[in-house]
Amino acid sequence: MQHGPAVHRRKLGAELRALRTSAGLTSGEAARLVGWHQSKVSRIETGTSGVKPADVRLLLDVYGVADPQLRDLLLVLAGSDHGGDRHHHWWHAYRGVLPPTYRDFISLESQASAMRTLETTVVPGLLQTPEYARAVTRAAVDGLSEERLDALVEVRLARQDVLRTDPPLELRAVLDEAVLRREVGGPGVMSRQLERLLEAARLPHVRLQVLPFGAGAHIGVTGSFVIFSFSRTSDLDVVVLDHLTSSLYLERKEDLEAYSDAFNALGTHALSPEDSLELIAATAAGA
């Protein structure tokens, strides 16, 4: 169990080690090619020390890695401020208002090919309307100035671009029925938010399911979670658990399997996508 920067270092190191091995190089040979001591390569690969984006680029060149998406993903894990066309790091303009764990989350979200999420209390950020996002943010963070509130809502809305890129992020979300019933921001705000869910669910890369109250206790009662998946390598997949003051990142294979199994189990107990839309529409009509 790691905080964001630590899990980034370990995942980056593991991927660089795999790429070196695929290139047929020992750590000593790779070090000689880039003019380093072998111990530096070892520290990078084990995640015991940080690595500059420029050093990652150098290693990727030596390993013959030309895939632009893979290079960009690994540079994000190294903390690069410069990505490709799809993954420009717009969130760095908000460094003053975003805590590091939130920036880590956004960087993973921007690079992921798929996202699976269980939400038990509020609508997922990628599907929130501006008014709903403002009401949720105001309630979640005490004492916000209007200026900072505006900035956080802007970030929430900018994150939604991942659903409009080419290719878009594939989003699968299971929502507890409480998400639909909890009135956030007043009846008008809630009604528009539910309509937004209906619109999003019609997108081919978005799949929404509602876990009805009638399902009783379920594995998700322990809390919400997010699973990020990456098309280039499953070794970079990660589970994110949000807490009040921090986020935890789970990277072990057994953790990923446990949460993937949990998400699949929730999907079987939830309403079908078609029935979920009917429930959302009925709730919206009564809002």
C-alpha positions in Angstrom: 0.0 0.0 0.0 1.6 3.2 -1.1 1.0 6.9 -1.4 1.0 8.3 -5.0 4.7 9.3 -5.5 6.0 6.0 -4.1 3.7 3.8 -6.2 4.7 5.9 -9.3 8.4 5.2 -8.6 7.9 1.5 -8.1 5.8 1.1 -11.2 8.1 3.2 -13.3 11.1 1.2 -12.1 9.4 -2.2 -12.8 8.5 -1.1 -16.3 12.0 0.2 -17.0 13.5 -3.1 -15.8 11.2 -5.0 -18.1 12.1 -2.8 -21.1 15.8 -3.3 -20.3 15.4 -7.0 -20.2 13.4 -7.0 -23.5 16.3 -5.0 -25.0 18.7 -7.8 -24.0 20.7 -5.6 -21.7 22.0 -6.2 -18.2 21.8 -3.3 -15.7 25.6 -2.8 -16.0 25.4 -2.6 -19.8 22.5 -0.1 -19.7 24.5 2.0 -17.2 27.6 2.0 -19.5 25.5 3.1 -22.5 24.1 6.1 -20.7 27.3 6.9 -18.8 26.0 6.1 -15.3 27.1 3.9 -12.5 25.3 0.5 -12.4 23.9 1.3 -8.9 21.9 4.2 -10.3 20.1 2.0 -12.7 19.4 -0.5 -9.9 18.0 2.2 -7.6 15.7 3.5 -10.4 14.5 0.0 -11.1 13.7 -0.8 -7.5 12.0 2.5 -7.0 14.3 3.4 -4.1 15.2 6.7 -5.6 13.5 9.2 -7.9 14.4 9.7 -11.5 14.3 12.8 -13.7 12.2 12.7 -16.9 15.3 13.5 -18.9 17.0 10.3 -17.5 13.9 8.3 -18.4 14.0 9.6 -21.9 17.7 8.6 -22.1 16.9 5.1 -20.9 14.0 4.7 -23.3 16.2 5.8 -26.2 18.8 3.2 -25.3 16.1 0.5 -24.9 14.7 1.4 -28.4 11.3 2.3 -27.1 9.6 4.3 -29.8 5.9 3.9 -28.8 4.8 7.5 -28.1 2.0 6.5 -25.7 4.2 4.3 -23.6 6.9 6.9 -23.5 4.4 9.5 -22.4 2.9 7.3 -19.7 6.3 6.6 -18.2 7.3 10.2 -18.4 4.2 11.1 -16.4 5.2 8.6 -13.8 8.6 10.4 -13.6 6.8 13.7 -13.1 7.3 15.2 -16.5 5.3 18.4 -17.2 5.3 17.7 -21.0 3.1 15.0 -22.5 1.8 14.2 -25.9 -1.1 15.7 -27.8 -3.8 13.9 -25.7 -2.0 14.0 -22.4 -0.9 17.7 -22.0 -0.6 18.3 -18.4 -3.1 21.1 -18.0 -3.4 20.4 -14.2 0.0 21.9 -13.5 -1.6 25.3 -13.8 -3.5 24.5 -10.7 -0.6 23.4 -8.5 -1.4 26.0 -6.0 -4.9 24.6 -5.2 -4.4 20.9 -5.9 -2.9 18.6 -3.2 -0.2 16.2 -4.5 -2.4 13.2 -4.2 -5.1 14.8 -6.4 -2.5 15.7 -9.0 -1.2 12.0 -8.9 -4.8 10.8 -9.4 -5.4 13.2 -12.4 -2.1 12.1 -14.0 -3.1 8.5 -13.8 -6.6 9.2 -15.1 -5.3 11.2 -18.0 -3.1 8.3 -19.1 -5.4 5.3 -18.4 -7.2 3.5 -21.2 -10.0 2.3 -18.9 -11.4 3.1 -15.5 -13.7 1.0 -13.3 -15.2 2.7 -10.3 -17.7 2.0 -7.5 -19.3 5.1 -6.1 -21.4 4.8 -2.9 -22.2 8.5 -2.1 -21.8 10.9 -5.0 -21.8 10.9 -8.8 -18.3 10.1 -10.3 -16.4 13.3 -11.0 -16.1 12.5 -14.7 -19.9 12.7 -14.9 -20.8 15.7 -12.7 -22.5 18.8 -14.0 -20.9 22.1 -13.0 -23.6 22.9 -10.5 -23.4 19.5 -8.9 -19.6 19.7 -8.8 -19.7 23.0 -7.0 -22.2 21.8 -4.4 -20.2 18.6 -3.7 -16.9 20.5 -3.5 -18.3 23.2 -1.2 -19.6 20.5 1.1 -16.4 18.3 1.1 -13.9 21.1 1.7 -14.6 23.4 4.6 -13.9 27.1 4.5 -13.2 27.4 0.7 -12.9 30.9 -0.8 -15.0 31.5 -3.9 -11.8 31.8 -5.9 -10.5 28.4 -4.8 -13.9 26.8 -5.2 -14.1 28.1 -8.8 -10.6 26.6 -9.5 -11.5 23.2 -8.1 -14.7 23.1 -10.1 -12.7 24.1 -13.2 -10.4 21.1 -12.5 -13.3 18.7 -12.1 -14.8 19.8 -15.4 -11.4 19.8 -17.3 -10.9 16.2 -16.1 -13.9 15.2 -18.1 -12.0 15.8 -21.4 -10.7 12.2 -21.1 -14.2 11.0 -22.2 -14.0 13.2 -25.3 -10.5 12.4 -26.5 -9.7 9.9 -29.3 -9.6 7.2 -28.2 -11.7 8.1 -25.1 -11.3 6.6 -21.7 -13.5 3.6 -21.3 -15.6 4.2 -18.1 -17.4 1.5 -16.2 -19.2 2.7 -13.1 -21.4 1.0 -10.5 -23.4 3.5 -8.5 -25.1 2.7 -5.3 -28.8 3.8 -5.5 -28.0 6.3 -2.7 -26.0 8.3 -5.3 -29.3 8.9 -7.2 -31.4 9.6 -4.1 -29.0 11.9 -2.2 -30.1 15.5 -3.0 -27.1 17.6 -3.8 -27.5 21.3 -4.5 -31.2 21.2 -4.4 -33.9 19.6 -6.6 -33.1 21.5 -9.8 -29.4 20.7 -9.6 -30.1 17.1 -8.9 -32.6 16.8 -11.8 -30.0 18.2 -14.2 -27.4 15.8 -12.8 -29.6 12.8 -13.4 -30.2 13.9 -16.9 -26.5 14.2 -17.4 -26.1 10.6 -16.3 -28.7 9.5 -18.8 -26.8 11.3 -21.6 -23.4 9.9 -20.5 -24.8 6.3 -20.4 -25.7 6.5 -24.1 -22.0 7.0 -25.0 -20.5 3.7 -26.4 -17.5 3.9 -24.0 -19.5 4.5 -20.9 -21.3 1.8 -19.0 -23.4 2.6 -15.9 -25.1 0.2 -13.5 -27.0 1.0 -10.4 -26.8 -1.2 -7.3 -30.4 -1.0 -5.9 -31.2 -0.8 -2.3 -32.9 -4.2 -2.7 -29.5 -5.8 -3.2 -28.9 -5.4 0.5 -25.4 -5.5 2.0 -22.7 -5.9 -0.6 -18.9 -6.0 -0.9 -18.9 -2.3 -1.7 -20.2 -1.2 1.7 -16.6 -0.8 2.8 -16.3 2.3 0.5 -15.7 3.6 -3.0 -12.7 2.7 -5.1 -11.2 3.2 -8.6 -9.3 0.8 -10.8 -7.1 2.3 -13.5 -6.0 0.1 -16.4 -3.5 0.9 -19.1 -3.6 -0.6 -22.6 0.2 -0.8 -23.1 0.9 -2.8 -19.9 -1.2 -4.3 -17.2 1.8 -4.0 -14.8 0.9 -0.3 -14.4 -2.7 -1.0 -13.3 -3.5 0.5 -9.9 -6.4 0.7 -7.4 -7.0 4.0 -5.7 -8.8 4.4 -2.4 -9.8 7.9 -1.3 -9.8 9.1 2.3 -10.6 12.4 3.8 -7.0 13.8 3.8 -5.2 11.4 1.4 -5.4 8.7 -1.2 -3.9 5.2 -1.1 -2.6 3.4 -4.1 -2.7 -0.4 -4.2 -0.4 -2.0 -6.8 0.1 -5.6 -5.7 -1.2 -8.3 -8.0 -3.3 -9.8 -5.3 -4.9 -6.4 -4.5 -5.7 -5.8 -8.1 -7.3 -9.2 -8.4 -9.3 -8.7 -5.3 -10.7 -5.4 -6.4 -11.3 -6.6 -9.9 -13.2 -9.6 -8.6 -15.2 -7.3 -6.2 -16.1 -5.0 -9.1 -17.2 -7.9 -11.2 -19.3 -9.2 -8.3 -21.0 -5.8 -7.9 -21.8 -5.8 -11.6 -23.7 -9.1 -11.3 -25.7 -7.8 -8.3 -26.4 -4.4 -9.9 -29.2 -3.7 -12.4 -28.4 -4.2 -16.0 -27.4 -1.1 -17.9 -30.8 -0.9 -19.5 -32.7 -1.3 -16.2 -30.3 1.1 -14.6 -31.2 3.8 -17.1 -34.9 3.2 -16.4 -34.3 3.7 -12.6 -32.2 6.9 -13.3 -34.9 8.2 -15.6 -37.7 7.4 -13.0 -35.7 9.1 -10.3 -35.1 12.1 -12.5 -38.8 12.4 -13.2 -39.6 12.4 -9.5 -36.8 14.8 -8.6 
